[in-house]
Amino acid sequence: MDEGSEPDAVWHTVVSGRAVDLPATLPTIRAALTPAQAADLDAEIARTPALDLPLVLARWALAPTEAAVEDEAVFARLASGDFSDCVSAGSDEPRPEAS
């Protein structure tokens, strides 16, 4: 890093049980994508309301990771009625297992 320059912005998250640093600026997110994905990102940003931009950028920052595969597995588990590891919105108590 050059003197006077700011450190690269990153988002920290967990994907598949591992800590992951994600790019958190438009140029660094674009650089992590394929050219086709970067073009899709640009098109989506152009039509996204300003208040939704952080969500869109976070989703695209996750694109090169296994997050989508992990999410699909969770959605499939929930759709099958398996609510293990879920908690009630009003409680820290786990929900009972599906019967």
OpenMM code with the backbone's topology and positions (N, CA, C; nanometers):
from openmm import Vec3, app, unit

residues = "MET ASP GLU GLY SER GLU PRO ASP ALA VAL TRP HIS THR VAL VAL SER GLY ARG ALA VAL ASP LEU PRO ALA THR LEU PRO THR ILE ARG ALA ALA LEU THR PRO ALA GLN ALA ALA ASP LEU ASP ALA GLU ILE ALA ARG THR PRO ALA LEU ASP LEU PRO LEU VAL LEU ALA ARG TRP ALA LEU ALA PRO THR GLU ALA ALA VAL GLU ASP GLU ALA VAL PHE ALA ARG LEU ALA SER GLY ASP PHE SER ASP CYS VAL SER ALA GLY SER ASP GLU PRO ARG PRO GLU ALA SER".split()
positions = [
    Vec3(0.0850, -0.1170, 0.0000),
    Vec3(0.0000, 0.0000, 0.0000),
    Vec3(0.0897, 0.1235, 0.0000),
    Vec3(0.0602, 0.2189, -0.0887),
    Vec3(0.1360, 0.3430, -0.0950),
    Vec3(0.1008, 0.4314, 0.0237),
    Vec3(0.2002, 0.5129, 0.0652),
    Vec3(0.1736, 0.6047, 0.1753),
    Vec3(0.0632, 0.7004, 0.1342),
    Vec3(-0.0334, 0.7178, 0.2227),
    Vec3(-0.1454, 0.8066, 0.1939),
    Vec3(-0.2614, 0.7358, 0.1269),
    Vec3(-0.2423, 0.6142, 0.0785),
    Vec3(-0.3549, 0.5432, 0.0176),
    Vec3(-0.4326, 0.4689, 0.1252),
    Vec3(-0.5576, 0.4437, 0.0967),
    Vec3(-0.6422, 0.3741, 0.1922),
    Vec3(-0.6359, 0.2235, 0.1668),
    Vec3(-0.6531, 0.1429, 0.2718),
    Vec3(-0.6536, -0.0014, 0.2523),
    Vec3(-0.7757, -0.0429, 0.1709),
    Vec3(-0.7645, -0.1556, 0.1008),
    Vec3(-0.8781, -0.2071, 0.0259),
    Vec3(-0.9915, -0.2392, 0.1214),
    Vec3(-1.1114, -0.2019, 0.0825),
    Vec3(-1.2294, -0.2322, 0.1631),
    Vec3(-1.2672, -0.3782, 0.1400),
    Vec3(-1.2977, -0.4473, 0.2476),
    Vec3(-1.3416, -0.5862, 0.2374),
    Vec3(-1.4607, -0.6086, 0.3293),
    Vec3(-1.5421, -0.7061, 0.2919),
    Vec3(-1.6480, -0.7563, 0.3769),
    Vec3(-1.6010, -0.8897, 0.4307),
    Vec3(-1.6340, -0.9174, 0.5549),
    Vec3(-1.5971, -1.0445, 0.6170),
    Vec3(-1.7252, -1.1267, 0.6362),
    Vec3(-1.7188, -1.2530, 0.5962),
    Vec3(-1.8341, -1.3418, 0.6138),
    Vec3(-1.7834, -1.4840, 0.6300),
    Vec3(-1.8754, -1.5759, 0.6419),
    Vec3(-1.8417, -1.7173, 0.6526),
    Vec3(-1.9147, -1.7911, 0.5418),
    Vec3(-1.8422, -1.8705, 0.4649),
    Vec3(-1.8994, -1.9535, 0.3591),
    Vec3(-1.8504, -2.0949, 0.3818),
    Vec3(-1.9427, -2.1882, 0.3904),
    Vec3(-1.9102, -2.3294, 0.4130),
    Vec3(-1.8210, -2.3482, 0.5360),
    Vec3(-1.8494, -2.2709, 0.6407),
    Vec3(-1.7763, -2.2843, 0.7658),
    Vec3(-1.6396, -2.2198, 0.7683),
    Vec3(-1.6018, -2.1496, 0.6623),
    Vec3(-1.4705, -2.0845, 0.6582),
    Vec3(-1.4862, -1.9334, 0.6500),
    Vec3(-1.3990, -1.8623, 0.7202),
    Vec3(-1.3977, -1.7165, 0.7119),
    Vec3(-1.3506, -1.6763, 0.5722),
    Vec3(-1.4210, -1.5804, 0.5130),
    Vec3(-1.3900, -1.5357, 0.3774),
    Vec3(-1.3902, -1.3834, 0.3760),
    Vec3(-1.2911, -1.3244, 0.3128),
    Vec3(-1.2895, -1.1807, 0.2884),
    Vec3(-1.3383, -1.1575, 0.1463),
    Vec3(-1.4374, -1.0711, 0.1319),
    Vec3(-1.4953, -1.0408, 0.0016),
    Vec3(-1.4577, -0.8998, -0.0415),
    Vec3(-1.4420, -0.8780, -0.1722),
    Vec3(-1.4184, -0.7418, -0.2185),
    Vec3(-1.5393, -0.6556, -0.1853),
    Vec3(-1.5159, -0.5296, -0.1525),
    Vec3(-1.6260, -0.4438, -0.1084),
    Vec3(-1.6278, -0.3076, -0.1764),
    Vec3(-1.5675, -0.2993, -0.2934),
    Vec3(-1.5807, -0.1796, -0.3765),
    Vec3(-1.6214, -0.2267, -0.5152),
    Vec3(-1.6855, -0.1413, -0.5894),
    Vec3(-1.7292, -0.1808, -0.7231),
    Vec3(-1.6130, -0.2295, -0.8096),
    Vec3(-1.4994, -0.1587, -0.8151),
    Vec3(-1.3892, -0.2082, -0.8985),
    Vec3(-1.3356, -0.3450, -0.8545),
    Vec3(-1.3255, -0.3688, -0.7224),
    Vec3(-1.2707, -0.4972, -0.6779),
    Vec3(-1.3725, -0.6104, -0.6949),
    Vec3(-1.5006, -0.5803, -0.6817),
    Vec3(-1.6027, -0.6823, -0.7094),
    Vec3(-1.5982, -0.7186, -0.8572),
    Vec3(-1.5956, -0.6184, -0.9450),
    Vec3(-1.5899, -0.6441, -1.0902),
    Vec3(-1.4670, -0.7261, -1.1270),
    Vec3(-1.3538, -0.6961, -1.0634),
    Vec3(-1.2288, -0.7663, -1.0952),
    Vec3(-1.2347, -0.9143, -1.0581),
    Vec3(-1.3177, -0.9506, -0.9610),
    Vec3(-1.3294, -1.0900, -0.9174),
    Vec3(-1.4236, -1.1714, -1.0061),
    Vec3(-1.4934, -1.1055, -1.0972),
    Vec3(-1.5927, -1.1713, -1.1820),
    Vec3(-1.5381, -1.2011, -1.3208),
    Vec3(-1.6042, -1.2913, -1.3905),
    Vec3(-1.5716, -1.3131, -1.5318),
    Vec3(-1.6184, -1.1903, -1.6094),
    Vec3(-1.5691, -1.1690, -1.7307),
    Vec3(-1.6170, -1.0547, -1.8097),
    Vec3(-1.7691, -1.0563, -1.8307),
    Vec3(-1.8266, -1.1729, -1.8519),
    Vec3(-1.9719, -1.1815, -1.8709),
    Vec3(-2.0452, -1.1446, -1.7420),
    Vec3(-1.9953, -1.1934, -1.6284),
    Vec3(-2.0568, -1.1591, -1.5002),
    Vec3(-2.0444, -1.0098, -1.4727),
    Vec3(-1.9282, -0.9511, -1.5039),
    Vec3(-1.9082, -0.8074, -1.4818),
    Vec3(-2.0069, -0.7258, -1.5653),
    Vec3(-2.0332, -0.7692, -1.6873),
    Vec3(-2.1309, -0.7003, -1.7717),
    Vec3(-2.2713, -0.7127, -1.7118),
    Vec3(-2.3041, -0.8312, -1.6594),
    Vec3(-2.4344, -0.8500, -1.5943),
    Vec3(-2.4451, -0.7631, -1.4692),
    Vec3(-2.3365, -0.7533, -1.3929),
    Vec3(-2.3342, -0.6672, -1.2745),
    Vec3(-2.3612, -0.5225, -1.3147),
    Vec3(-2.2913, -0.4746, -1.4165),
    Vec3(-2.3098, -0.3362, -1.4616),
    Vec3(-2.4549, -0.3107, -1.5029),
    Vec3(-2.5148, -0.4064, -1.5741),
    Vec3(-2.6535, -0.3902, -1.6180),
    Vec3(-2.7479, -0.3881, -1.4983),
    Vec3(-2.7221, -0.4748, -1.4007),
    Vec3(-2.8092, -0.4782, -1.2825),
    Vec3(-2.7955, -0.3506, -1.2006),
    Vec3(-2.6741, -0.3016, -1.1847),
    Vec3(-2.6530, -0.1775, -1.1093),
    Vec3(-2.7264, -0.0614, -1.1748),
    Vec3(-2.7263, -0.0578, -1.3074),
    Vec3(-2.7911, 0.0516, -1.3794),
    Vec3(-2.9411, 0.0585, -1.3527),
    Vec3(-3.0033, -0.0533, -1.3182),
    Vec3(-3.1484, -0.0535, -1.2956),
    Vec3(-3.1865, -0.0709, -1.1476),
    Vec3(-3.0879, -0.0701, -1.0591),
    Vec3(-3.1136, -0.0929, -0.9168),
    Vec3(-3.1342, 0.0392, -0.8432),
    Vec3(-3.2419, 0.0487, -0.7646),
    Vec3(-3.2600, 0.1691, -0.6814),
    Vec3(-3.1431, 0.1836, -0.5836),
    Vec3(-3.1053, 0.3057, -0.5549),
    Vec3(-2.9885, 0.3330, -0.4708),
    Vec3(-2.9935, 0.2610, -0.3363),
    Vec3(-3.1113, 0.2556, -0.2743),
    Vec3(-3.1203, 0.1906, -0.1433),
    Vec3(-3.0906, 0.0407, -0.1493),
    Vec3(-3.1062, -0.0202, -0.2660),
    Vec3(-3.0816, -0.1635, -0.2815),
    Vec3(-2.9390, -0.1963, -0.3260),
    Vec3(-2.8588, -0.0956, -0.3571),
    Vec3(-2.7232, -0.1207, -0.4081),
    Vec3(-2.6363, -0.2034, -0.3132),
    Vec3(-2.6365, -0.1795, -0.1811),
    Vec3(-2.5530, -0.2643, -0.0949),
    Vec3(-2.5883, -0.4125, -0.1042),
    Vec3(-2.7163, -0.4440, -0.1146),
    Vec3(-2.7576, -0.5839, -0.1268),
    Vec3(-2.7117, -0.6454, -0.2585),
    Vec3(-2.7260, -0.5702, -0.3656),
    Vec3(-2.6839, -0.6188, -0.4975),
    Vec3(-2.5327, -0.6388, -0.4996),
    Vec3(-2.4584, -0.5428, -0.4474),
    Vec3(-2.3129, -0.5553, -0.4455),
    Vec3(-2.2678, -0.6734, -0.3594),
    Vec3(-2.3333, -0.6943, -0.2458),
    Vec3(-2.2976, -0.8080, -0.1600),
    Vec3(-2.3236, -0.9396, -0.2323),
    Vec3(-2.4368, -0.9497, -0.3021),
    Vec3(-2.4676, -1.0734, -0.3751),
    Vec3(-2.3633, -1.1004, -0.4833),
    Vec3(-2.3231, -0.9965, -0.5553),
    Vec3(-2.2220, -1.0143, -0.6600),
    Vec3(-2.0840, -1.0416, -0.6007),
    Vec3(-2.0529, -0.9839, -0.4850),
    Vec3(-1.9248, -1.0128, -0.4198),
    Vec3(-1.9169, -1.1596, -0.3801),
    Vec3(-2.0314, -1.2184, -0.3474),
    Vec3(-2.0368, -1.3596, -0.3102),
    Vec3(-2.0348, -1.4538, -0.4308),
    Vec3(-2.0594, -1.4017, -0.5488),
    Vec3(-2.0725, -1.4867, -0.6688),
    Vec3(-1.9556, -1.5829, -0.6912),
    Vec3(-1.8301, -1.5406, -0.6733),
    Vec3(-1.7202, -1.6347, -0.6972),
    Vec3(-1.7014, -1.7407, -0.5875),
    Vec3(-1.7797, -1.7326, -0.4813),
    Vec3(-1.7664, -1.8269, -0.3700),
    Vec3(-1.8675, -1.9405, -0.3848),
    Vec3(-1.8684, -2.0293, -0.2872),
    Vec3(-1.9639, -2.1404, -0.2840),
    Vec3(-2.0917, -2.1031, -0.2077),
    Vec3(-2.1138, -1.9753, -0.1835),
    Vec3(-2.2287, -1.9324, -0.1036),
    Vec3(-2.3612, -1.9741, -0.1654),
    Vec3(-2.3752, -1.9643, -0.2971),
    Vec3(-2.5021, -2.0004, -0.3619),
    Vec3(-2.5311, -2.1488, -0.3450),
    Vec3(-2.4288, -2.2330, -0.3559),
    Vec3(-2.4466, -2.3773, -0.3369),
    Vec3(-2.4897, -2.4053, -0.1938),
    Vec3(-2.4253, -2.3385, -0.0987),
    Vec3(-2.4602, -2.3542, 0.0421),
    Vec3(-2.6042, -2.3094, 0.0672),
    Vec3(-2.6437, -2.1953, 0.0097),
    Vec3(-2.7801, -2.1456, 0.0271),
    Vec3(-2.8822, -2.2429, -0.0295),
    Vec3(-2.8566, -2.2966, -0.1479),
    Vec3(-2.9499, -2.3914, -0.2095),
    Vec3(-2.9685, -2.5141, -0.1220),
    Vec3(-2.8615, -2.5602, -0.0586),
    Vec3(-2.8713, -2.6754, 0.0312),
    Vec3(-2.9598, -2.6422, 0.1514),
    Vec3(-2.9459, -2.5212, 0.2061),
    Vec3(-3.0295, -2.4801, 0.3189),
    Vec3(-3.1755, -2.4701, 0.2754),
    Vec3(-3.2009, -2.4092, 0.1589),
    Vec3(-3.3381, -2.3964, 0.1101),
    Vec3(-3.4007, -2.5341, 0.0871),
    Vec3(-3.3256, -2.6277, 0.0321),
    Vec3(-3.3765, -2.7632, 0.0087),
    Vec3(-3.4088, -2.8313, 0.1412),
    Vec3(-3.3225, -2.8133, 0.2403),
    Vec3(-3.3463, -2.8723, 0.3722),
    Vec3(-3.4738, -2.8157, 0.4332),
    Vec3(-3.4921, -2.6844, 0.4252),
    Vec3(-3.6122, -2.6219, 0.4799),
    Vec3(-3.7371, -2.6660, 0.4038),
    Vec3(-3.7273, -2.6736, 0.2709),
    Vec3(-3.8420, -2.7164, 0.1905),
    Vec3(-3.8839, -2.8593, 0.2233),
    Vec3(-3.7890, -2.9417, 0.2666),
    Vec3(-3.8212, -3.0801, 0.3019),
    Vec3(-3.8811, -3.0908, 0.4421),
    Vec3(-3.8872, -2.9786, 0.5142),
    Vec3(-3.9451, -2.9794, 0.6478),
    Vec3(-3.8438, -2.9934, 0.7597),
    Vec3(-3.7156, -2.9933, 0.7262),
    Vec3(-3.6104, -3.0043, 0.8281),
    Vec3(-3.5755, -2.8644, 0.8779),
    Vec3(-3.6211, -2.8317, 0.9992),
    Vec3(-3.5960, -2.7007, 1.0567),
    Vec3(-3.4903, -2.7052, 1.1663),
    Vec3(-3.4067, -2.8084, 1.1661),
    Vec3(-3.2995, -2.8149, 1.2655),
    Vec3(-3.2095, -2.6931, 1.2472),
    Vec3(-3.1523, -2.6484, 1.3541),
    Vec3(-3.0666, -2.5293, 1.3566),
    Vec3(-3.1433, -2.3987, 1.3372),
    Vec3(-3.2764, -2.4038, 1.3337),
    Vec3(-3.3563, -2.2822, 1.3222),
    Vec3(-3.3977, -2.2366, 1.4619),
    Vec3(-3.4170, -2.1081, 1.4768),
    Vec3(-3.4671, -2.0540, 1.6032),
    Vec3(-3.5927, -1.9735, 1.5747),
    Vec3(-3.6798, -1.9670, 1.6729),
    Vec3(-3.8003, -1.8873, 1.6623),
    Vec3(-3.7618, -1.7401, 1.6565),
    Vec3(-3.8371, -1.6610, 1.5839),
    Vec3(-3.8072, -1.5187, 1.5715),
    Vec3(-3.8117, -1.4472, 1.7057),
    Vec3(-3.8901, -1.4986, 1.8004),
    Vec3(-3.9030, -1.4324, 1.9291),
    Vec3(-3.8248, -1.4987, 2.0398),
    Vec3(-3.7331, -1.5891, 2.0056),
    Vec3(-3.6662, -1.6660, 2.1090),
    Vec3(-3.5299, -1.7127, 2.0613),
    Vec3(-3.4434, -1.7400, 2.1576),
    Vec3(-3.3145, -1.8006, 2.1249),
    Vec3(-3.3215, -1.9524, 2.1312),
    Vec3(-3.4401, -2.0043, 2.1626),
    Vec3(-3.4575, -2.1490, 2.1734),
    Vec3(-3.4712, -2.2102, 2.0344),
    Vec3(-3.4031, -2.3220, 2.0075),
    Vec3(-3.4189, -2.3894, 1.8789),
    Vec3(-3.5625, -2.4362, 1.8590),
    Vec3(-3.6057, -2.4379, 1.7330),
    Vec3(-3.7383, -2.4913, 1.7005),
    Vec3(-3.7358, -2.6422, 1.7178),
    Vec3(-3.8481, -2.7008, 1.7508),
    Vec3(-3.8496, -2.8477, 1.7615),
    Vec3(-3.8253, -2.9108, 1.6257),
    Vec3(-3.7670, -3.0280, 1.6273),
    Vec3(-3.7421, -3.1020, 1.5028),
    Vec3(-3.8757, -3.1304, 1.4335),
    Vec3(-3.8710, -3.1334, 1.3001),
    Vec3(-3.9916, -3.1697, 1.2245),
    Vec3(-4.0259, -3.3147, 1.2542),
    Vec3(-4.1540, -3.3421, 1.2664),
    Vec3(-4.1918, -3.4813, 1.2971),
    Vec3(-4.2370, -3.5533, 1.1730),
] * unit.nanometer
topology = app.Topology()
chain = topology.addChain("A")
for resn in residues:
    res = topology.addResidue(resn, chain)
    for name in ("N", "CA", "C"):
        topology.addAtom(name, app.Element.getBySymbol(name[0]), res)
